[in-house]
């Protein structure tokens, strides 16, 4: 299967697609039972503000994940401005990452993550809520494989953080065959 990522900051079609599946994303997060995600899904004005920031902020990079020929997910890469206490500021943070349920467990997420890491070279941080055991396990595998074991993992305050440096940067083609 051919997996690719597409910049969508200036694409109305891609933005509308992300807005369309965002409810699905929030629904998957509501299973964590934290209370915060259900509240967001009931507040369209807040969603409008979220998307305005994603698509207008110079420090954000919204991406559509494609499994040709269909969009199957989205990601939001951000460049943070404030470091965690006592930590060096990473170059990039995976702020959001979502693969639709029917496309999970076939390698699309793993391939898309590698393409994103290749595209944005530097020091990365990925944070997951410990309640989201599936996400913790996914990112632990993906980061360990991608970084060939050269990463750190810290757990505190109900969060797991993975930090690593990209191992390569590809200038061209953002596709991956499964």
Secondary structure as UniProt FT lines:
FT   STRAND          2..7
FT   TURN            9..10
FT   HELIX           12..30
FT   TURN            31..32
FT   HELIX           36..41
FT   HELIX           44..56
FT   TURN            58..59
FT   STRAND          60..67
FT   TURN            68..69
FT   STRAND          70..78
FT   TURN            85..86
FT   STRAND          92..99
FT   HELIX           101..103
FT   TURN            104..105
FT   HELIX           108..119
FT   STRAND          123..129
FT   TURN            130..131
FT   HELIX           133..146
FT   TURN            147..149
FT   STRAND          151..156
FT   TURN            157..158
FT   STRAND          159..165
FT   STRAND          175..177
//
